[in-house]
Amino acid sequence: MTIEVNGRTVEWKNNETVTRLLKRIGYVFPLVFVKINDSVIPRKDFLHVTIPDKAVIKVIHMISGG
């Protein structure tokens, strides 16, 4: 069972939350935008939303600048 994260195939883990997935695959940027199957996941829900099998996930780093 797998999921896709930014075009990369990653092993799916049962009951894994968005927060745990981000940590497992090494996303350390403090501000990220996450979509699961084209649905935006609010940052406040990262600890509670679990990743379904075969999900397509987009993680976008938010970078400030001028």
Summary of the structure (lengths in Angstrom):
residues: 66
radius of gyration: 11.5
end to end distance: 42.0
largest distance: 42.0
contacts: 144
relative contact order: 0.31
helix: 15%
strand: 36%
